[in-house]
């Protein structure tokens, strides 16, 4: 069939989203301006079927001149698919989650699947609203980083009943979904081995500064550390820079003059390092500091931070495979659960 012939399945409604375009303009105007059929315009704008190069150029030029863009919601309602996924993160102030959002978006950049991001701002009600909002906009899938491993379960369940759902990095274990994440226990065990090796030759108190175990990642990291060092002091708060800074400042003010400080996130470690510098102390001379994540703002640490690097590239590739498999109808019916092993990166903040 010539690409100027009409096909009922090809015809898609379009509407203008520019101020200078007439509110009643339709796909017919683009076809008339380009001198092609409505079917050809639809194929070009939806990238659904091959079109002759010269026709494609004429359609794109006409659409640009007239200021048209596709009515994506209308298309989703007609096709039963929006070619989009939603990503809900606990917050975007944490550089690790911002990096994850960026990497997930990049992983889908070469596909026909759009990624929309919503920050829950570490609030359960906002998290539920985000999921409900995405479902109302007919996304085809959801990637969720739950705020809380227990209390986020109803929101995760809401998503899983409607669309293909992948829990990323954090897990609400009471809800069965796909899960892609880091092997946190393995990563913290690597830190523990590193700490044992350094304190054998340079004995110091061991302190853990980390988040309360309300998320699966914090829970797994804290449990592993506590089993390795049951006598170590634990200082618990939240995954943020200010907590790390304030916690370390308090320890120094209390008289802690030297220590191996293990944190369960790079953003906390950065706060710890800032407090050490502010008190005129030195790393690693006075305090050894380790982090966890190895992406995002790690490069800002001075001295460079010893940390566990999460394999974010492998994690996002696995998400793409699940989503594409579900969209193509060729995916497995079983839930995919994969925990990728991270790697210890030893740098100047806690040298070997």
C-alpha angles and dihedrals in degrees: 000000000000113000091241092063120101124251120186092219091054099059113104129176117240131190135188121256096182124097093229095054122094112254093229098051116128143186087273090069092055090049092049093048092048095041094233137108125279088245091058091050090051093050092051097045094042094039086222102137138012116278130186110268094238092052091048091053092049093049094048091047092049093047090050093049092049094043098236130161130176121271093235096183092051091048091050091052092050097043098036089232133081098192088229140108131202124227117201116193128184091239141333096222089076103082092214093061091044089053092048090051091050093048094047089051091049092048090061096038095102094047132077090248119105121211121214120191128210125182116217091199088222089290122127095211092050089048091054091046090052092053093045090048093053092047090050089054090054099243112179095224145005131221110198134190099192118222093216130022092221109023095045091060097095091053093047089049090051089056096044093055092056110035142003104292130197123189109212128201092337128055135209092200097195090069119069111226139126111290129198119179152123124285094246095179092054091048095050090045087058089053090049092053090049092050093049090052095050097044091052089067098026110031113208137150114272119227130183119208111184150125126293108265097254094117124057092242093053090043095052095044094048094046092052093048094046092052091050095045109022093167096051121113115253122209111184132191134116141319097265143103097244093054091053091047095047094044093052093045090055092050092051091047089052089058105265100153100172135012149142103250115201116192128185096221136035091231089060091046090054089055091049091051091049091053092049091053092045090056092051094249128132138236124249094000094068104012132022112209131196130185139191130228104042096209137089114019099008090109089065093067117110112227096029111266128249103222148148110258117217115220093238093163092058091044095053092045089055090052091052090051092052094047095046091046091052093046093047093047091236099101123115118263090226120089114256113230115180130166113188120209116242125213132235114240111197115205139156099290088072111005123193 
